[in-house]
Amino acid sequence: MPRLGPAKRADVVATLVILASVAALAIAGPLRRRLSAHPSAEDCADLVERWAEHSAKELDPDALASTIAAARTQARARAWTIARCTAELTQAEARCAKSAHTADEFERCMH
């Protein structure tokens, strides 16, 4: 096996450092999300209600209470459940969503 000269060895080390840095950045986001505090089931129930209300009002700005109630019922049946909320959202995302004024703002908080 040929020996590497000092310049080539430095290139290999620099390449390995760059690869390790990229790998660390790639796993840092999901790891931070997993280790962050998550909202409670009560907070998530409130978020589902707010999301349903925002969604109903987005479709019809003059939505009646009955329309909003129907949207809430549909929202509870969707895949975005309270269990998923407590497992996947961070408290920061939940705070952001609670302060949202529209469905679009609400959904931007979730990413």
Backbone as a printed PyTorch tensor [residue, N CA C, xyz], in Angstrom:
tensor([[[  0.8400,  -1.1670,   0.0000],
         [  0.0000,   0.0000,   0.0000],
         [  0.8930,   1.2400,   0.0000]],

        [[  0.6490,   2.1570,  -0.9470],
         [  1.5030,   3.3510,  -1.0200],
         [  1.2230,   4.2980,   0.1390]],

        [[  2.2700,   4.9350,   0.5490],
         [  2.1370,   5.9090,   1.6380],
         [  1.7590,   7.2470,   1.0530]],

        [[  0.9410,   7.9690,   1.7890],
         [  0.5170,   9.2900,   1.3510],
         [  1.5260,  10.3380,   1.8160]],

        [[  1.7630,  11.3000,   0.9780],
         [  2.6350,  12.4060,   1.3490],
         [  1.8700,  13.3630,   2.2580]],

        [[  2.5570,  14.3170,   2.8830],
         [  1.8990,  15.2400,   3.8030],
         [  0.7630,  16.0350,   3.1590]],

        [[  0.9250,  16.4460,   1.9150],
         [ -0.1170,  17.2300,   1.2510],
         [ -1.3450,  16.3660,   0.9850]],

        [[ -1.1380,  15.1470,   0.5210],
         [ -2.2590,  14.2610,   0.2460],
         [ -2.9580,  13.8490,   1.5400]],

        [[ -2.2130,  13.6240,   2.5830],
         [ -2.7860,  13.2540,   3.8700],
         [ -3.6790,  14.3950,   4.3800]],

        [[ -3.2430,  15.6280,   4.2100],
         [ -4.0270,  16.7860,   4.6330],
         [ -5.3160,  16.8790,   3.8240]],

        [[ -5.2520,  16.5520,   2.5260],
         [ -6.4570,  16.5550,   1.6950],
         [ -7.4590,  15.5030,   2.1690]],

        [[ -6.9550,  14.3230,   2.5140],
         [ -7.8300,  13.2510,   2.9980],
         [ -8.4770,  13.6620,   4.3160]],

        [[ -7.6940,  14.2120,   5.2060],
         [ -8.2250,  14.6470,   6.5060],
         [ -9.2560,  15.7530,   6.3070]],

        [[ -8.9700,  16.7100,   5.4390],
         [ -9.9110,  17.8010,   5.1730],
         [-11.2030,  17.2590,   4.5820]],

        [[-11.1080,  16.3040,   3.6810],
         [-12.2960,  15.6940,   3.0860],
         [-13.1230,  14.9730,   4.1430]],

        [[-12.4690,  14.2350,   5.0130],
         [-13.1750,  13.5280,   6.0780],
         [-13.8660,  14.4970,   7.0450]],

        [[-13.2200,  15.6070,   7.3470],
         [-13.8100,  16.6210,   8.2210],
         [-15.0400,  17.2240,   7.5580]],

        [[-14.9540,  17.5040,   6.2760],
         [-16.1000,  18.0650,   5.5540],
         [-17.2490,  17.0660,   5.5340]],

        [[-16.9780,  15.8160,   5.2440],
         [-18.0180,  14.7910,   5.2220],
         [-18.6640,  14.6120,   6.6010]],

        [[-17.8450,  14.6230,   7.6420],
         [-18.3780,  14.4940,   9.0010],
         [-19.2440,  15.6990,   9.3620]],

        [[-18.8340,  16.8760,   8.9360],
         [-19.6210,  18.0860,   9.2090],
         [-20.9680,  18.0430,   8.5000]],

        [[-20.9750,  17.6170,   7.2500],
         [-22.2260,  17.5180,   6.4960],
         [-23.1540,  16.4850,   7.1450]],

        [[-22.5940,  15.3620,   7.5470],
         [-23.3980,  14.3240,   8.2050],
         [-23.9690,  14.8450,   9.5250]],

        [[-23.1780,  15.5710,  10.2870],
         [-23.6550,  16.1270,  11.5610],
         [-24.7830,  17.1210,  11.3350]],

        [[-24.6520,  17.9600,  10.3160],
         [-25.7120,  18.9190,  10.0050],
         [-26.9830,  18.2090,   9.5570]],

        [[-26.8410,  17.1180,   8.8260],
         [-28.0000,  16.3900,   8.3220],
         [-28.8050,  15.7410,   9.4480]],

        [[-28.1320,  15.2890,  10.4980],
         [-28.8660,  14.6320,  11.5910],
         [-29.2000,  15.5850,  12.7380]],

        [[-28.6320,  16.7680,  12.7470],
         [-28.8530,  17.6970,  13.8590],
         [-30.3070,  18.1450,  13.9480]],

        [[-30.9390,  18.4820,  12.8230],
         [-32.3220,  18.9590,  12.8360],
         [-33.2920,  17.9270,  13.3850]],

        [[-33.3280,  16.7270,  12.7920],
         [-34.2340,  15.7050,  13.3180],
         [-33.9290,  15.3160,  14.7710]],

        [[-32.6630,  15.2920,  15.1310],
         [-32.2960,  14.9540,  16.5010],
         [-32.7580,  16.0330,  17.4690]],

        [[-32.5610,  17.3120,  17.0930],
         [-33.0120,  18.4100,  17.9450],
         [-34.5290,  18.3730,  18.1070]],

        [[-35.2500,  18.1020,  17.0150],
         [-36.7140,  18.0160,  17.0630],
         [-37.1500,  16.8990,  18.0030]],

        [[-36.4760,  15.7510,  17.9160],
         [-36.8510,  14.5950,  18.7470],
         [-36.5810,  14.8580,  20.2250]],

        [[-35.5180,  15.5900,  20.5160],
         [-35.1410,  15.8370,  21.9030],
         [-35.8040,  17.0750,  22.5030]],

        [[-36.4340,  17.9000,  21.6690],
         [-37.0950,  19.1110,  22.1570],
         [-38.3480,  18.7570,  22.9520]],

        [[-38.7620,  19.7040,  23.7760],
         [-40.0130,  19.5160,  24.5200],
         [-41.1750,  19.5830,  23.5320]],

        [[-42.1740,  18.7610,  23.7710],
         [-43.3490,  18.6880,  22.9030],
         [-44.5640,  19.2560,  23.6240]],

        [[-45.5500,  19.7360,  22.8580],
         [-46.7570,  20.2770,  23.5000],
         [-47.5620,  19.1650,  24.1690]],

        [[-48.3610,  19.5620,  25.1420],
         [-49.2110,  18.5980,  25.8480],
         [-50.3940,  18.2070,  24.9720]],

        [[-51.1090,  17.1770,  25.3780],
         [-52.3070,  16.7460,  24.6480],
         [-53.3590,  17.8560,  24.6600]],

        [[-53.4540,  18.5930,  25.7660],
         [-54.4100,  19.7090,  25.8380],
         [-54.0450,  20.8060,  24.8400]],

        [[-52.7590,  21.1420,  24.7640],
         [-52.3080,  22.1510,  23.7940],
         [-52.6070,  21.6880,  22.3770]],

        [[-52.3720,  20.4160,  22.1170],
         [-52.6170,  19.8890,  20.7790],
         [-54.1070,  19.8690,  20.4500]],

        [[-54.9490,  19.5740,  21.4220],
         [-56.3920,  19.6200,  21.1850],
         [-56.8030,  21.0440,  20.8170]],

        [[-56.2470,  22.0240,  21.5170],
         [-56.5280,  23.4280,  21.1840],
         [-56.0430,  23.7650,  19.7710]],

        [[-54.8860,  23.2320,  19.4010],
         [-54.3500,  23.4990,  18.0680],
         [-55.2530,  22.9140,  16.9780]],

        [[-55.7620,  21.7130,  17.2060],
         [-56.6690,  21.0970,  16.2310],
         [-57.9050,  21.9710,  16.0590]],

        [[-58.4330,  22.4770,  17.1740],
         [-59.6110,  23.3490,  17.1130],
         [-59.3000,  24.6410,  16.3480]],

        [[-58.1520,  25.2380,  16.6300],
         [-57.7780,  26.4840,  15.9550],
         [-57.5510,  26.2490,  14.4650]],

        [[-56.8950,  25.1400,  14.1390],
         [-56.6520,  24.8380,  12.7410],
         [-57.9770,  24.6610,  11.9900]],

        [[-58.9200,  23.9680,  12.6050],
         [-60.2190,  23.7630,  11.9670],
         [-60.9260,  25.0940,  11.7520]],

        [[-60.8690,  25.9580,  12.7450],
         [-61.5210,  27.2620,  12.6210],
         [-60.8730,  28.0950,  11.5130]],

        [[-59.5380,  28.1150,  11.4960],
         [-58.8250,  28.8560,  10.4470],
         [-59.1690,  28.2910,   9.0660]],

        [[-59.2180,  26.9810,   8.9630],
         [-59.5160,  26.3550,   7.6770],
         [-60.9180,  26.7020,   7.2050]],

        [[-61.8890,  26.6590,   8.1110],
         [-63.2670,  26.9850,   7.7500],
         [-63.3800,  28.4390,   7.3210]],

        [[-62.7200,  29.3240,   8.0320],
         [-62.7870,  30.7460,   7.6950],
         [-62.0330,  31.0660,   6.4110]],

        [[-61.0220,  30.2590,   6.0990],
         [-60.3010,  30.4690,   4.8460],
         [-61.2000,  30.1390,   3.6630]],

        [[-61.9960,  29.0840,   3.8070],
         [-62.9250,  28.7160,   2.7310],
         [-64.0710,  29.7090,   2.6160]],

        [[-64.5220,  30.2000,   3.7750],
         [-65.6470,  31.1420,   3.7950],
         [-65.4070,  32.1350,   4.9240]],

        [[-64.9270,  33.3550,   4.5960],
         [-64.6110,  34.3410,   5.6370],
         [-65.8050,  34.6690,   6.5410]],

        [[-67.0210,  34.4900,   6.0340],
         [-68.2210,  34.7570,   6.8290],
         [-68.8280,  33.4650,   7.3630]],

        [[-67.9820,  32.4750,   7.6260],
         [-68.4730,  31.1640,   8.0540],
         [-69.3120,  31.2750,   9.3210]],

        [[-70.3890,  30.5380,   9.3000],
         [-71.2630,  30.4860,  10.4700],
         [-70.6780,  29.5390,  11.5040]],

        [[-71.1810,  29.6480,  12.7070],
         [-70.7100,  28.7760,  13.7920],
         [-70.9290,  27.3080,  13.4350]],

        [[-72.0190,  27.0000,  12.7600],
         [-72.2920,  25.6080,  12.3920],
         [-71.2590,  25.0930,  11.3830]],

        [[-70.8210,  25.9580,  10.4770],
         [-69.7960,  25.5740,   9.5010],
         [-68.4760,  25.3130,  10.2110]],

        [[-68.1520,  26.1690,  11.1540],
         [-66.9080,  25.9950,  11.9150],
         [-66.9750,  24.7160,  12.7480]],

        [[-68.1290,  24.4350,  13.3410],
         [-68.2900,  23.2130,  14.1330],
         [-68.1130,  21.9760,  13.2480]],

        [[-68.6570,  22.0180,  12.0300],
         [-68.4880,  20.8860,  11.1150],
         [-67.0230,  20.7230,  10.7250]],

        [[-66.3360,  21.8270,  10.5090],
         [-64.9100,  21.7730,  10.1600],
         [-64.1050,  21.1890,  11.3170]],

        [[-64.4710,  21.5420,  12.5230],
         [-63.7760,  20.9790,  13.6910],
         [-63.9780,  19.4730,  13.7680]],

        [[-65.1820,  19.0190,  13.4990],
         [-65.4680,  17.5750,  13.5180],
         [-64.6180,  16.8690,  12.4680]],

        [[-64.5160,  17.4440,  11.2800],
         [-63.6980,  16.8550,  10.2240],
         [-62.2230,  16.8750,  10.6120]],

        [[-61.7880,  17.9440,  11.2400],
         [-60.3750,  18.0610,  11.6290],
         [-59.9930,  16.9910,  12.6330]],

        [[-60.8950,  16.6760,  13.5330],
         [-60.6010,  15.6440,  14.5380],
         [-60.4390,  14.2730,  13.8890]],

        [[-61.0720,  14.0720,  12.7430],
         [-61.0230,  12.7760,  12.0700],
         [-59.8380,  12.6510,  11.1110]],

        [[-59.1250,  13.7190,  10.8880],
         [-58.0170,  13.6860,   9.9250],
         [-56.7800,  13.0370,  10.5080]],

        [[-55.7900,  12.8310,   9.6260],
         [-54.5460,  12.1670,  10.0280],
         [-53.7510,  12.9970,  11.0280]],

        [[-53.9220,  14.3310,  10.9830],
         [-53.1670,  15.1870,  11.9020],
         [-53.8420,  15.1140,  13.2600]],

        [[-53.4930,  14.1350,  14.0360],
         [-54.1610,  13.8550,  15.2970],
         [-53.4080,  14.4550,  16.4670]],

        [[-54.0660,  14.4260,  17.6010],
         [-53.4380,  14.9260,  18.8250],
         [-52.2120,  14.0880,  19.1670]],

        [[-52.2920,  12.7750,  18.9700],
         [-51.1440,  11.9120,  19.2700],
         [-49.9500,  12.2760,  18.3890]],

        [[-50.2120,  12.5340,  17.1300],
         [-49.1280,  12.9360,  16.2220],
         [-48.5690,  14.2900,  16.6310]],

        [[-49.4480,  15.1790,  17.0340],
         [-49.0210,  16.5150,  17.4640],
         [-48.0780,  16.4240,  18.6570]],

        [[-48.4520,  15.6460,  19.6730],
         [-47.6210,  15.5560,  20.8800],
         [-46.2980,  14.8660,  20.6150]],

        [[-46.2330,  14.0540,  19.5710],
         [-44.9910,  13.3420,  19.2590],
         [-44.0940,  14.0990,  18.2880]],

        [[-44.6830,  14.8590,  17.3700],
         [-43.8990,  15.4350,  16.2880],
         [-43.6520,  16.9350,  16.3910]],

        [[-44.5370,  17.6750,  17.0120],
         [-44.3610,  19.1220,  17.0930],
         [-43.5120,  19.5030,  18.2900]],

        [[-42.8280,  20.6220,  18.1600],
         [-42.1060,  21.1650,  19.3060],
         [-42.9950,  22.2140,  19.9780]],

        [[-42.6530,  22.5780,  21.1840],
         [-43.4180,  23.6150,  21.8780],
         [-43.3220,  24.9470,  21.1320]],

        [[-42.1790,  25.2150,  20.5290],
         [-42.0220,  26.4610,  19.7680],
         [-42.9780,  26.4870,  18.5780]],

        [[-43.1250,  25.3690,  17.8830],
         [-44.0490,  25.2960,  16.7550],
         [-45.4940,  25.4690,  17.2290]],

        [[-45.8090,  24.8770,  18.3730],
         [-47.1620,  24.9970,  18.9230],
         [-47.4580,  26.4460,  19.3100]],

        [[-46.4850,  27.1260,  19.9330],
         [-46.6760,  28.5450,  20.2840],
         [-46.8940,  29.3850,  19.0330]],

        [[-46.1140,  29.1050,  18.0110],
         [-46.2410,  29.8260,  16.7470],
         [-47.6410,  29.6100,  16.1650]],

        [[-48.0980,  28.3760,  16.1460],
         [-49.4090,  28.0590,  15.5740],
         [-50.5340,  28.7030,  16.3710]],

        [[-50.3750,  28.7660,  17.6920],
         [-51.4140,  29.3860,  18.5180],
         [-51.5540,  30.8750,  18.2240]],

        [[-50.4780,  31.5020,  17.7940],
         [-50.5410,  32.9390,  17.5210],
         [-50.8720,  33.2380,  16.0610]],

        [[-51.0370,  32.2070,  15.2390],
         [-51.3450,  32.3990,  13.8190],
         [-52.7520,  32.9600,  13.6430]],

        [[-52.8990,  33.7920,  12.6210],
         [-54.1920,  34.4170,  12.3410],
         [-54.8900,  33.8100,  11.1340]],

        [[-54.1750,  32.9930,  10.3530],
         [-54.7640,  32.3500,   9.1840],
         [-54.2940,  30.8990,   9.1200]],

        [[-54.9680,  30.1160,   8.2700],
         [-54.5700,  28.7170,   8.0890],
         [-53.1740,  28.6260,   7.4910]],

        [[-52.8370,  29.5370,   6.5730],
         [-51.4990,  29.5230,   5.9800],
         [-50.4210,  29.7870,   7.0230]],

        [[-50.6260,  30.7910,   7.8730],
         [-49.6640,  31.0790,   8.9420],
         [-49.5390,  29.8650,   9.8640]],

        [[-50.6690,  29.2800,  10.1830],
         [-50.7090,  28.1130,  11.0640],
         [-49.8370,  26.9900,  10.4880]],

        [[-50.0450,  26.6930,   9.2100],
         [-49.3070,  25.5860,   8.5900],
         [-47.8310,  25.9000,   8.4200]],

        [[-47.4790,  27.1660,   8.2230],
         [-46.0570,  27.5320,   8.1430],
         [-45.3540,  27.2630,   9.4690]],

        [[-46.0690,  27.3770,  10.5550],
         [-45.4660,  27.1260,  11.8770],
         [-45.0820,  25.6640,  12.0560]],

        [[-45.7130,  24.7810,  11.3140],
         [-45.5080,  23.3560,  11.4940],
         [-44.2580,  22.8190,  10.7790]],

        [[-43.5350,  23.6830,  10.0990],
         [-42.3550,  23.2000,   9.3460],
         [-41.1000,  23.7960,   9.8710]]])
